[in-house]
Amino acid sequence: MSSPQLSGGGVSIYTGFTRLCKGLAVVLIGGHIVVQILPSAVSYLALIPAKTIPFAWNLITAGYVEQSIHGVVISTVGLLFIGKLLEPIWGSREFLKFIFVVNFLTSVCVFITAISLYYITRQESYLYMPISGFQGVLSGFLVGIKQILPDQELSLLKIKAKWLPSLALLVSVAVSFFTTDSASYLPTLIFGTYIGWIYLRYWQRKPETRLRGDPSDEFAFSTFFPEVLRPVIDPLATIFERMLCRRSESSDEPRGYTLGVASLPGSDPVEASRRRERGARALEERLAAERLAAAGGRTQDSQRDATENV
């Protein structure tokens, strides 16, 4: 069976968006309109580290506020098209949970980073720079695509989908050398990618198996890097797994699996493989349905033209 493509034909690619994604798109657009009409709202909705205490809700609201027109366009389009792929596979509840967790923890990490940079550099700009945007969650979405369709080739970029998160970060880092406001978006992209991977690697629950995470080697942290760097990355990743995820060094746990010398209990490699197969199958079925709908539409148009000509 041929691998499904992450593209569609005709107008079919602009249909089939989920209700949840449409609702979230309205939230993003509404947030942008609010800060354009009331610029002072940025002080209450965006993440401003110096004001996060007592305005702690910034850690949640900042991710849904786009301050620029290009930001709201990219975030809305990314949400609709990537959500169209991920939500049917994960389910609406899990999809929404992923967005909330990644957005909140990314904001927490950005807040801690900004405070740390202030104490290191003593530059107050790190405390009062308004940080907001959906780009952290979008980065997490790319990790979801990497997990579900790692070997899917993107016809436009001529690369496999598993490299999307790495490519996005590489381009963002390169662009940051030519911009003066990289602190307002680069940490969010980096932490969004990492938190998205942490969630899918260790926390995502599978109701059908009561297991959590994706233990497969194809989804290890080192797979974000070229193969030549993986012998260096793997030992470092193991250290961070012990520190951050509290994994045991024992490798003979019946409910666990081994990555290097770290055991990650509660996951199943077979289930991870099955999930990727379900993802590829779901994508193929969706694209087939869209192609059929597009073909039916063209047939009706042809019949209508023929009737008019008669």
VMD Tcl script that draws the C-alpha trace (Angstrom):
set ca {
  {0.00 0.00 0.00}
  {1.42 3.38 -0.96}
  {2.09 5.95 1.72}
  {-0.53 8.68 1.98}
  {0.51 12.20 1.12}
  {0.10 15.24 3.33}
  {-1.68 17.11 0.60}
  {-4.96 17.08 -1.19}
  {-6.41 18.04 -4.47}
  {-8.54 20.99 -5.50}
  {-10.71 22.66 -2.92}
  {-10.94 19.49 -0.81}
  {-7.95 20.55 1.31}
  {-9.99 23.51 2.52}
  {-12.78 21.37 3.93}
  {-13.17 18.92 6.78}
  {-11.92 21.16 9.58}
  {-13.11 19.97 13.00}
  {-15.53 21.97 15.13}
  {-13.01 22.17 17.96}
  {-10.33 23.62 15.68}
  {-12.80 26.12 14.26}
  {-13.74 27.20 17.78}
  {-10.08 27.62 18.78}
  {-9.46 29.56 15.56}
  {-12.23 31.96 16.58}
  {-10.50 32.38 19.96}
  {-7.18 33.23 18.26}
  {-8.80 35.71 15.88}
  {-10.87 37.20 18.70}
  {-7.78 37.62 20.88}
  {-5.99 39.44 18.07}
  {-8.95 41.76 17.53}
  {-9.15 42.56 21.24}
  {-5.49 43.62 21.52}
  {-5.83 45.70 18.34}
  {-8.89 47.56 19.62}
  {-7.61 47.76 23.22}
  {-3.78 47.79 23.17}
  {-3.75 48.02 26.97}
  {-5.20 44.49 27.07}
  {-1.74 43.16 26.19}
  {-0.61 44.02 29.72}
  {-3.27 41.69 31.13}
  {-3.31 38.88 28.58}
  {0.27 38.51 27.32}
  {3.06 37.00 29.40}
  {5.01 39.87 30.97}
  {7.37 38.20 33.49}
  {7.47 41.23 35.82}
  {3.64 41.15 36.04}
  {3.01 37.41 36.06}
  {2.78 37.69 39.82}
  {0.00 38.50 40.61}
  {-1.34 38.20 37.01}
  {-0.79 34.44 36.98}
  {-3.48 33.88 34.35}
  {-0.92 35.20 31.83}
  {0.56 31.69 31.81}
  {-2.66 30.46 30.18}
  {-3.96 33.41 28.17}
  {-0.64 34.35 26.53}
  {-0.73 31.38 24.19}
  {-4.04 32.46 22.67}
  {-3.16 36.10 22.01}
  {-1.52 36.98 18.71}
  {-0.22 40.56 18.56}
  {0.58 40.65 14.81}
  {-1.52 39.96 11.74}
  {0.98 37.50 10.30}
  {1.06 35.70 13.64}
  {-2.69 35.20 13.77}
  {-2.76 34.05 10.13}
  {0.01 31.46 10.62}
  {-1.45 30.22 13.91}
  {-5.00 29.93 12.57}
  {-3.98 28.16 9.37}
  {-1.63 25.84 11.26}
  {-4.29 25.00 13.84}
  {-6.95 24.21 11.23}
  {-4.80 22.07 8.95}
  {-2.70 20.23 11.54}
  {-5.69 19.82 13.85}
  {-7.59 18.31 10.93}
  {-4.97 15.55 10.93}
  {-4.30 15.04 14.65}
  {-7.70 15.46 16.30}
  {-9.43 12.50 14.58}
  {-6.55 10.25 15.66}
  {-6.15 11.49 19.24}
  {-9.77 12.34 19.91}
  {-11.14 15.79 20.75}
  {-10.59 15.50 24.50}
  {-6.98 14.40 24.19}
  {-6.34 17.01 21.50}
  {-7.64 19.79 23.76}
  {-5.70 18.42 26.72}
  {-2.50 18.43 24.66}
  {-3.05 22.08 23.72}
  {-3.70 23.14 27.31}
  {-0.75 21.26 28.83}
  {1.76 22.30 26.16}
  {0.61 25.92 26.23}
  {0.71 26.19 30.03}
  {4.03 24.42 30.61}
  {5.65 26.29 27.73}
  {4.59 29.58 29.33}
  {6.00 28.44 32.69}
  {9.34 27.56 31.08}
  {9.46 30.87 29.18}
  {8.70 32.74 32.41}
  {11.53 30.97 34.26}
  {13.89 31.59 31.34}
  {13.08 35.32 31.24}
  {13.64 35.70 34.99}
  {16.94 33.79 34.72}
  {18.13 35.94 31.82}
  {17.33 39.08 33.80}
  {19.42 37.95 36.77}
  {22.27 36.96 34.44}
  {22.29 40.07 32.25}
  {20.47 42.62 34.45}
  {18.57 43.77 31.36}
  {15.03 44.79 32.34}
  {13.79 44.18 28.80}
  {13.51 40.48 29.69}
  {11.08 41.38 32.48}
  {8.80 43.71 30.54}
  {8.75 42.22 27.04}
  {5.16 41.05 26.28}
  {5.39 37.45 25.09}
  {2.40 35.80 23.48}
  {1.35 33.61 20.58}
  {0.24 30.11 19.61}
  {3.62 29.14 18.15}
  {4.53 26.94 21.13}
  {1.49 24.72 20.58}
  {2.12 24.66 16.82}
  {5.64 23.39 17.54}
  {4.11 20.66 19.69}
  {1.75 19.78 16.83}
  {4.76 19.21 14.57}
  {6.08 16.74 17.14}
  {2.71 14.96 16.95}
  {3.09 14.65 13.17}
  {6.61 13.31 13.68}
  {5.22 10.66 16.02}
  {2.27 9.54 13.90}
  {3.69 9.81 10.37}
  {7.48 9.78 10.75}
  {8.26 8.35 7.31}
  {5.65 10.33 5.38}
  {7.39 12.33 2.67}
  {6.33 15.93 2.17}
  {6.04 16.48 -1.56}
  {6.69 20.22 -1.30}
  {9.82 20.12 0.89}
  {11.08 16.71 -0.26}
  {11.77 15.63 3.33}
  {10.16 13.17 5.72}
  {7.65 14.43 8.26}
  {9.84 13.33 11.16}
  {12.17 16.24 10.41}
  {9.47 18.94 10.59}
  {10.08 19.94 14.25}
  {13.86 20.02 13.77}
  {13.56 22.01 10.54}
  {11.20 24.53 12.15}
  {13.61 25.09 15.04}
  {16.62 25.32 12.73}
  {14.93 27.98 10.60}
  {13.78 29.87 13.70}
  {17.29 29.90 15.18}
  {18.73 31.08 11.85}
  {16.15 33.87 11.59}
  {16.86 34.96 15.17}
  {20.33 36.15 14.13}
  {18.73 38.74 11.86}
  {15.97 39.98 14.18}
  {16.04 42.02 17.36}
  {12.97 40.47 19.01}
  {13.97 36.80 18.93}
  {13.47 36.58 22.71}
  {9.75 37.07 22.14}
  {9.31 33.89 20.08}
  {12.40 31.63 20.06}
  {12.10 30.32 23.66}
  {8.42 29.62 23.05}
  {9.21 27.56 19.95}
  {11.98 25.61 21.68}
  {10.00 24.83 24.83}
  {6.84 24.11 22.83}
  {8.73 21.46 20.87}
  {10.30 19.95 23.98}
  {7.13 19.96 26.09}
  {5.19 18.47 23.17}
  {7.73 15.65 22.98}
  {7.70 15.12 26.77}
  {3.90 14.88 26.73}
  {3.74 12.39 23.87}
  {6.76 10.42 25.05}
  {5.74 9.96 28.69}
  {2.31 11.36 29.57}
  {-0.21 10.72 26.79}
  {-2.63 8.10 28.01}
  {-4.05 5.37 25.78}
  {-7.50 4.40 27.12}
  {-7.58 1.20 25.10}
  {-4.37 -0.12 26.71}
  {-4.19 1.94 29.95}
  {-0.59 2.69 29.07}
  {1.17 5.99 28.71}
  {3.69 7.43 26.29}
  {5.52 6.28 23.20}
  {8.62 4.21 24.06}
  {9.70 3.48 20.50}
  {13.30 4.14 19.47}
  {11.96 6.05 16.45}
  {10.57 8.67 18.85}
  {13.60 9.03 21.10}
  {14.92 12.52 21.80}
  {18.02 11.88 19.69}
  {15.85 11.43 16.58}
  {15.48 15.22 16.45}
  {19.16 15.39 15.52}
  {21.21 14.02 12.59}
  {22.47 10.48 13.07}
  {26.08 11.63 13.40}
  {25.16 13.46 16.64}
  {23.07 10.72 18.23}
  {25.93 8.91 20.02}
  {26.52 12.20 21.87}
  {22.85 13.07 22.39}
  {21.70 9.68 23.74}
  {23.79 9.74 26.96}
  {22.75 13.35 27.64}
  {19.10 12.48 27.03}
  {19.38 9.59 29.49}
  {20.70 11.94 32.18}
  {17.82 14.38 31.66}
  {15.32 11.52 31.71}
  {16.58 10.50 35.14}
  {16.50 14.09 36.41}
  {13.22 15.29 34.95}
  {11.16 12.15 34.59}
  {12.44 10.23 37.62}
  {13.02 7.05 35.67}
  {14.58 4.03 37.29}
  {17.89 2.64 36.13}
  {16.54 -0.89 36.30}
  {15.89 -2.41 32.88}
  {14.10 -5.59 33.96}
  {10.74 -4.03 34.91}
  {7.97 -6.15 33.38}
  {5.83 -3.08 32.70}
  {8.63 -0.89 31.36}
  {11.05 -0.57 28.52}
  {14.66 0.45 28.24}
  {16.20 3.47 26.58}
  {19.94 3.40 27.11}
  {20.04 2.48 30.81}
  {16.83 4.20 31.80}
  {13.62 2.25 32.28}
  {10.41 4.01 31.28}
  {7.51 2.13 32.85}
  {3.95 2.11 31.66}
  {4.52 2.06 27.91}
  {4.43 -0.49 25.11}
  {6.53 -0.36 21.90}
  {3.96 -2.49 20.07}
  {1.22 0.00 20.90}
  {3.39 2.84 19.61}
  {3.80 1.03 16.31}
  {0.08 0.37 16.10}
  {-0.67 4.02 16.76}
  {1.51 5.09 13.83}
  {-0.24 2.54 11.63}
  {-3.63 3.89 12.72}
  {-2.43 7.40 12.00}
  {-1.32 6.51 8.48}
  {-4.55 4.59 7.85}
  {-6.72 7.44 9.18}
  {-4.90 9.95 7.01}
  {-5.25 7.75 3.94}
  {-8.99 7.26 4.57}
  {-9.49 11.01 5.06}
  {-7.63 11.91 1.87}
  {-9.50 9.21 -0.05}
  {-12.82 10.62 1.16}
  {-11.76 14.13 0.17}
  {-10.65 12.99 -3.29}
  {-13.98 11.18 -3.72}
  {-15.90 14.28 -2.66}
  {-13.87 16.41 -5.06}
  {-14.45 13.95 -7.90}
  {-18.18 13.91 -7.14}
  {-18.23 17.68 -7.23}
  {-16.50 17.75 -10.61}
  {-18.96 15.16 -11.95}
  {-21.93 17.25 -10.84}
  {-20.39 20.33 -12.44}
  {-19.88 18.45 -15.70}
  {-23.46 17.20 -15.69}
  {-24.72 20.68 -14.97}
  {-22.65 22.12 -17.86}
  {-23.93 19.42 -20.18}
  {-27.52 20.18 -19.20}
  {-27.02 23.88 -19.77}
  {-25.48 23.23 -23.19}
  {-28.46 21.10 -24.19}
}
mol new
graphics top color blue
foreach p $ca { graphics top sphere $p radius 0.5 }
foreach p [lrange $ca 0 end-1] q [lrange $ca 1 end] { graphics top cylinder $p $q radius 0.2 }
display resetview
